[in-house]
Amino acid sequence: MKLSTNFKISETKSFQKQVQKFEFSEIYLKLKKFVYPQLSYNPYFGPNIKKLKGEFEGLYRFRIGIYRLFYRIDTDKVIVFIIKLKHRKESY
């Protein structure tokens, strides 16, 4: 499935504050280099993407090794809102 428009990536303020911590510096570089381009192209489907259910309905998660990136898609504005990055043990 090819999408006609690339999605913009928007980080929430809480996410920006979170990734300023030293523990996230390396993973944040991977996000910008590899994950954001993929989400920009197609945030709905991929080997590491899962649509969440239940209390997390409306959110998606992207698996990056031991981390999980949580985001929400606004189809009207064509934006992917990056919400939180968590270690897999603390994710759900």
C-alpha positions as CSV (number, residue, x, y, z in Angstrom):
1,M,0.0,0.0,0.0
2,K,1.5,3.3,-1.1
3,L,0.3,6.4,0.7
4,S,0.1,9.5,-1.4
5,T,1.3,11.9,1.3
6,N,4.1,11.6,3.7
7,F,3.2,12.1,7.3
8,K,4.9,14.8,9.4
9,I,6.5,13.7,12.7
10,S,5.6,15.7,15.7
11,E,7.1,15.0,19.2
12,T,5.1,15.9,22.3
13,K,6.8,18.2,24.8
14,S,6.9,15.4,27.4
15,F,8.6,13.1,24.8
16,Q,11.2,15.8,24.0
17,K,11.9,16.2,27.7
18,Q,12.2,12.5,28.1
19,V,14.7,11.9,25.3
20,Q,17.0,14.6,26.6
21,K,18.0,12.2,29.3
22,F,21.4,10.5,28.7
23,E,20.0,7.0,28.8
24,F,17.9,7.8,25.6
25,S,20.6,9.6,23.6
26,E,21.7,6.6,21.5
27,I,18.2,5.3,20.9
28,Y,17.0,8.8,19.9
29,L,19.6,9.0,17.1
30,K,18.2,5.6,15.8
31,L,14.7,7.0,16.0
32,K,15.6,10.1,13.9
33,K,17.7,8.1,11.4
34,F,15.6,4.9,10.9
35,V,12.2,5.0,12.6
36,Y,11.0,8.5,11.7
37,P,11.5,8.0,7.9
38,Q,9.6,4.8,8.1
39,L,6.7,6.3,10.1
40,S,6.6,9.3,7.8
41,Y,6.2,7.0,4.8
42,N,3.6,4.5,6.4
43,P,2.8,4.7,10.1
44,Y,0.1,2.0,9.9
45,F,2.0,-1.1,8.8
46,G,5.4,-2.7,9.2
47,P,7.2,-5.5,10.8
48,N,7.7,-3.6,14.1
49,I,4.4,-1.8,14.2
50,K,1.4,-2.9,16.2
51,K,-2.0,-1.2,16.6
52,L,-2.9,-1.3,20.3
53,K,-6.3,-2.4,21.7
54,G,-8.2,-2.0,25.0
55,E,-7.3,1.0,27.1
56,F,-4.6,2.0,24.6
57,E,-7.1,2.1,21.7
58,G,-6.0,4.6,19.1
59,L,-2.3,4.3,19.8
60,Y,0.4,2.4,17.9
61,R,3.7,1.0,19.1
62,F,6.9,0.6,17.2
63,R,9.3,-2.0,18.5
64,I,13.0,-0.9,18.6
65,G,15.0,-3.6,20.3
66,I,14.3,-3.4,24.0
67,Y,12.3,-0.2,23.6
68,R,8.8,0.6,22.6
69,L,7.9,3.9,20.9
70,F,4.2,4.9,21.3
71,Y,2.5,7.2,18.9
72,R,-0.9,8.4,17.6
73,I,-1.8,9.2,14.1
74,D,-3.9,12.2,13.1
75,T,-5.2,11.4,9.6
76,D,-6.9,14.8,9.1
77,K,-3.6,16.7,9.7
78,V,-1.4,14.0,8.3
79,I,0.8,14.0,11.4
80,V,2.2,11.2,13.6
81,F,2.4,12.4,17.2
82,I,5.3,10.7,19.1
83,I,4.1,10.3,22.7
84,K,6.5,8.1,24.7
85,L,9.5,5.9,24.6
86,K,9.6,3.1,27.2
87,H,11.7,0.1,28.0
88,R,9.7,-3.0,27.1
89,K,9.5,-4.1,30.7
90,E,7.7,-0.9,31.7
91,S,5.6,-0.5,28.5
92,Y,2.2,-1.9,29.3
